Amino acid sequence: MIAENIQQFKASIPENVTLIAVSKTKPVDAIEEAYAVGQRDFGENKVQELTDKSEVLPKDIRWHMIGHLQTNKVKYIAPFVHLIHSLDSEKLAKEINKRAKQNDRVISCLVQVHVGDEATKFGFSPDEARAFIQSIPEKGYENIAIAGLMGMATNTEDEQVIHDEFKALKNLFDELKGDSKYNLDSTHFQTLSMGMSGDYQIAIEEGSNMIRIGSSLFGARNYSI
Ligand SMILES: *Cc1c(COP(=O)(O)O)cnc(C)c1O
């Protein structure tokens, strides 16, 4: 079932859109099923779960941290995480830079921006994101590569609202990319991570090139067990 879901999903999205299989709460064998049909990008939102799974699964999996990341936990994923989607504060940036340096690597991060009303309390406002990104050169974060933006739309039936929020994020992405005052390296700043099971089609229409899909691939999550 999972293998089929992955294959059908991949066939249905444009080639330039990267599919992140969000495996949070799902067992290792579910990930193995997806891996067997070529899926290599997996997303988790808890550090403990991410590190536990990474220890027993193949080393060529690219692990994406998609949930809010506490500064005291950065050290556990710093040696191997592929992309952090949830860079949402100055304090976190400082810690990621420090731990990346200790591991002698550069960690790619997406700046999380909240465009929706209630989708998440985490993330920078668009203005805060502009200010944060502009301040990076003077902060000397040499072990962080700003790879793009991540955002979530409001959880609503109103598709117009979702369109508008994703459009706002895409506009911000284009603005940051296009203005030299932000000093973004165009070889790194390429990823716009937006869209989940319920709204990825709208996200792709609005310019997303990375979607984070959980329940449509692995089935509904059961948090009570
Ligand atoms: C859980 C989660 C997803 C996937 O959600 P689905 O609706 O199951 O596709 C995507 N992004 C983030 C940040 C998540 O926490």
Ligand as a Chemical Component Dictionary entry (heavy atoms), coordinates in Angstrom:
data_LIG
# 
_chem_comp.id                   LIG 
_chem_comp.type                 NON-POLYMER 
_chem_comp.pdbx_formal_charge   0 
_chem_comp.three_letter_code    LIG 
# 
loop_
_chem_comp_atom.comp_id 
_chem_comp_atom.atom_id 
_chem_comp_atom.alt_atom_id 
_chem_comp_atom.type_symbol 
_chem_comp_atom.charge 
_chem_comp_atom.model_Cartn_x 
_chem_comp_atom.model_Cartn_y 
_chem_comp_atom.model_Cartn_z 
_chem_comp_atom.pdbx_ordinal 
LIG C1 C1 C 0 2.865  16.336 10.090 1  
LIG C2 C2 C 0 3.423  17.399 9.217  2  
LIG C3 C3 C 0 3.273  17.350 7.819  3  
LIG C4 C4 C 0 2.504  16.249 7.100  4  
LIG O1 O1 O 0 1.148  16.339 7.369  5  
LIG P1 P1 P 0 0.057  15.447 6.579  6  
LIG O2 O2 O 0 -1.184 16.250 6.681  7  
LIG O3 O3 O 0 -0.018 14.157 7.284  8  
LIG O4 O4 O 0 0.522  15.311 5.173  9  
LIG C5 C5 C 0 3.848  18.350 7.077  10 
LIG N1 N1 N 0 4.540  19.359 7.646  11 
LIG C6 C6 C 0 4.698  19.450 8.978  12 
LIG C7 C7 C 0 5.466  20.587 9.535  13 
LIG C8 C8 C 0 4.144  18.478 9.812  14 
LIG O5 O5 O 0 4.308  18.580 11.135 15 
# 
loop_
_chem_comp_bond.comp_id 
_chem_comp_bond.atom_id_1 
_chem_comp_bond.atom_id_2 
_chem_comp_bond.value_order 
_chem_comp_bond.pdbx_ordinal 
LIG C1 C2 SING 1  
LIG C2 C3 SING 2  
LIG C2 C8 DOUB 3  
LIG C3 C4 SING 4  
LIG C3 C5 DOUB 5  
LIG C4 O1 SING 6  
LIG O1 P1 SING 7  
LIG P1 O2 DOUB 8  
LIG P1 O3 SING 9  
LIG P1 O4 SING 10 
LIG C5 N1 SING 11 
LIG N1 C6 DOUB 12 
LIG C6 C7 SING 13 
LIG C6 C8 SING 14 
LIG C8 O5 SING 15 
# 
